[in-house]
Amino acid sequence: MPTTSQGDAVNLAEQKCLDISELSLADLQSIDERIGEGVVALLDNRASMNARVSEGGTATVRTLEQVESLKVWLSKQN
């Protein structure tokens, strides 16, 4: 989704008192007719979170790695 369309989607969600992931395909296509069904899945909060897989990212796998690292660190503090 082009940057201006993203901003417009955020604005529309705010106007409707919705999370951006709750906008319908029709809502999104009112912003840009090129938006297809695949975009709706990308706006899901969990999908967005799990897209950040770099070290220290918010993906579930990375969060679990940090939890394990913290457990090891805590075990060494006693």
Protein Blocks (a to p, Z undefined) as FASTA:
>chain_A
ZZklmmmmmmmmmmnopafklpcfklmmmmomkbcfklmmmmpmklmmmmmmcghiabfk
lmmmmmmmmmmmmmmmZZ
